[in-house]
Amino acid sequence: MIPARYAASRFPAKLMQALGNKTVIRHTYDNTVATGLFDEVVVVTDSDIIFSEITSHGGKAIMSKKEHESGSDRIAEAAAGMEVDIIVNVQGDEPFVKKEPLQKLLNVFEGEKGKQVQVASLMQVLTEQKLIDDPNYVKVVFDKNMNALMFSRSVIPYPRNETAASIYYEHIGVYAFRKEALMNFTNWPATPLENAEKIECLRYLENGVSIKMVVTDYMGIEIDTPEDLQRAAKLL
């Protein structure tokens, strides 16, 4: 499922911006379908414009019935009546989504160990200091079992020990959930850290639900700002 809001505080109508010969949201949808990993790919939106953009090109979209604070809340409404095991949330501003990272994400639900996993998400190494310092890039730290400890727009870990070699990871807004975990999420009120940071997955951590993190080599560029769109056009 691809949650897709038309309004965006940092970059209004970003999903309908042209990127090469298609809009950002169509790149995201088409590339998700092209992975071949899913029984169904659906855009869930509050926007007639985005709904029409997807359906007029042969894609599948659902209109949200209610206003939603987060993408997870938006897709939970659409998924509530569906018979599904695993739901993958690909953010609408991920035009370079590809098969390998999503396959790695789904793999953590396999086998005996996988039965314990309720929520999983992707991350990639950040190397540019400018991006590490940028609050638009959410950083994540994790334990030795690859479970997230904290997500923040601040620089984490903070380099108090300048001789320690710190690796910084950007949290990529792609999640996989068991349906029950997603439904629980929407029934919990927003949590203090979530409200402070405006990072929705902190609600899971604050309610004691682990998030298994998966490292991917490269997921391309999330479109959060006009500058990101320019970078994406170069990459394309």
C-alpha positions in Angstrom: 0.0 0.0 0.0 1.2 3.5 -0.9 -0.2 6.3 1.3 -0.3 9.5 -0.8 -1.3 12.9 0.6 -1.7 15.8 -1.8 -0.8 18.5 0.8 2.7 18.4 2.2 4.0 21.1 4.5 7.5 21.2 3.1 6.7 20.7 -0.5 3.0 21.0 -1.4 1.8 18.7 -4.3 5.2 17.0 -4.4 3.7 13.7 -5.5 2.2 15.3 -8.6 5.5 16.9 -9.7 7.0 15.8 -13.0 10.1 13.6 -12.8 11.1 12.8 -16.3 8.1 11.6 -18.2 5.9 10.7 -15.2 4.8 12.1 -11.9 6.5 11.2 -8.7 3.6 9.1 -7.5 3.4 7.1 -10.7 7.1 6.3 -10.6 6.5 5.0 -7.1 3.4 3.0 -8.0 4.8 1.6 -11.3 8.2 0.6 -9.7 6.4 -1.1 -6.8 4.2 -3.1 -9.2 7.3 -4.0 -11.3 9.0 -5.8 -8.3 6.5 -8.6 -8.7 6.5 -9.2 -5.0 2.9 -8.3 -4.1 -0.5 -9.8 -4.7 -1.8 -6.3 -4.9 -0.5 -2.7 -5.0 -2.8 0.1 -4.0 -2.4 3.9 -3.6 -4.5 5.1 -0.7 -5.1 8.9 -1.0 -7.1 11.8 0.2 -6.8 13.5 -3.2 -9.1 13.3 -6.2 -6.1 14.4 -8.3 -3.8 11.6 -7.1 -6.7 9.1 -7.4 -7.3 10.1 -11.0 -3.6 10.1 -11.8 -3.3 6.5 -10.8 -6.6 5.1 -12.0 -6.5 6.9 -15.4 -3.2 5.0 -16.1 -4.6 1.6 -15.2 -3.5 1.5 -11.6 -5.5 0.8 -8.4 -6.3 3.5 -5.9 -8.6 3.9 -2.8 -10.0 7.1 -1.4 -9.6 7.6 2.3 -12.8 8.2 4.1 -11.3 10.1 7.0 -8.6 12.6 7.7 -5.4 10.9 8.9 -2.3 12.1 10.8 0.0 9.5 9.4 0.5 7.2 6.4 0.1 4.2 8.6 -3.3 5.4 9.8 -4.3 6.0 6.2 -3.4 2.5 5.0 -4.9 0.9 8.1 -8.3 2.3 7.2 -8.1 0.7 3.8 -6.6 -2.6 5.0 -9.1 -3.1 7.9 -11.5 -5.2 5.8 -8.9 -7.0 3.7 -7.7 -10.6 4.1 -3.9 -10.1 4.2 -0.9 -11.4 6.1 1.8 -8.8 5.5 1.3 -5.2 4.5 4.1 -3.2 3.0 3.9 0.6 3.3 5.9 2.2 0.5 5.8 6.0 0.9 4.5 7.9 -2.1 7.6 10.0 -2.3 9.9 6.9 -3.0 10.1 7.0 -6.9 13.2 4.8 -7.1 11.8 1.9 -5.2 13.1 -1.5 -6.4 12.8 -5.2 -5.8 15.9 -6.1 -3.8 15.4 -4.0 -0.7 11.7 -4.9 -0.5 12.6 -8.6 -0.9 15.1 -8.2 2.0 12.4 -6.6 4.1 9.9 -9.4 3.5 12.6 -12.0 4.2 12.7 -11.1 7.9 9.2 -12.5 8.4 10.3 -16.0 7.2 11.1 -19.0 9.3 10.9 -19.5 13.1 12.6 -16.3 14.0 10.4 -14.4 11.6 7.3 -15.4 13.5 8.4 -13.0 16.2 8.7 -10.0 13.9 5.8 -7.6 14.0 7.2 -4.6 12.2 10.3 -4.2 9.9 11.7 -1.2 8.1 14.6 -0.1 5.9 17.7 2.0 6.4 20.7 3.1 4.4 24.1 4.5 5.4 24.5 8.2 5.3 27.9 9.5 4.4 27.5 13.2 3.6 27.8 15.4 6.7 25.3 17.9 5.2 22.6 15.1 5.1 23.6 13.8 8.5 22.9 17.2 10.0 19.7 17.8 8.0 16.5 17.3 10.1 14.6 16.2 7.0 16.8 13.0 7.1 15.6 10.8 9.9 18.4 8.9 11.6 18.1 5.5 13.4 20.2 3.6 15.9 19.7 -0.1 16.6 20.9 -2.9 18.9 23.0 -6.0 18.1 19.8 -7.9 17.0 19.0 -5.1 14.5 16.0 -3.8 16.5 15.6 -0.1 16.4 16.5 1.8 19.6 15.6 5.3 18.5 14.7 7.4 15.5 15.4 11.1 15.5 15.8 14.1 13.2 18.8 15.1 15.4 22.2 13.6 14.8 22.3 10.2 16.6 24.7 9.0 17.8 26.0 12.4 18.9 29.8 12.4 18.3 30.9 13.3 21.8 33.9 11.0 21.4 35.5 12.4 18.3 37.8 9.5 18.0 35.0 6.9 17.9 34.1 5.7 14.4 30.3 6.4 14.1 28.3 5.1 11.2 25.1 7.1 10.5 22.0 5.4 9.1 19.0 7.1 7.4 15.6 5.6 8.1 13.8 5.0 4.9 10.1 5.3 5.1 9.3 1.8 3.9 7.7 -0.5 6.4 6.3 -4.0 6.5 3.8 -5.0 9.2 1.7 -7.9 10.2 -1.9 -6.7 9.9 -2.5 -7.0 13.6 0.4 -4.8 14.4 -0.8 -2.1 12.0 -4.3 -2.2 13.5 -2.9 -1.9 17.0 -0.9 1.1 15.9 -4.0 3.0 14.8 -5.8 2.3 18.0 -3.1 3.8 20.2 -3.0 7.5 20.7 0.0 9.5 19.4 2.9 9.3 21.8 5.2 12.0 23.3 8.3 11.2 21.2 6.2 10.8 18.1 4.6 14.2 18.7 8.0 15.9 19.4 9.9 14.5 16.4 7.0 14.0 14.0 8.2 10.5 13.3 5.2 8.1 13.3 7.2 4.8 13.9 8.2 6.1 17.4 4.7 5.1 18.4 5.6 1.5 18.1 8.8 1.8 20.2 6.9 3.8 22.9 4.3 1.0 23.1 7.0 -1.7 23.4 6.8 -3.1 19.9 10.2 -3.8 18.3 11.0 -2.7 14.7 13.5 -4.9 12.9 15.8 -2.8 10.8 17.2 -4.0 7.4 20.1 -2.4 5.7 19.8 -1.7 2.0 22.6 -0.5 -0.2 20.6 2.3 -1.9 17.0 3.3 -2.2 17.4 6.4 -4.3 16.0 9.7 -3.1 12.9 10.5 -1.1 11.2 13.6 -2.4 10.7 15.9 0.6 11.9 19.2 -0.9 12.3 20.9 -4.3 16.0 20.3 -3.9 15.3 16.6 -3.6 13.3 16.7 -6.8 16.3 18.3 -8.6 18.6 15.6 -7.3 16.2 12.9 -8.3 16.0 14.4 -11.9 19.8 14.1 -12.1 19.7 10.5 -10.8 16.9 9.6 -13.3 
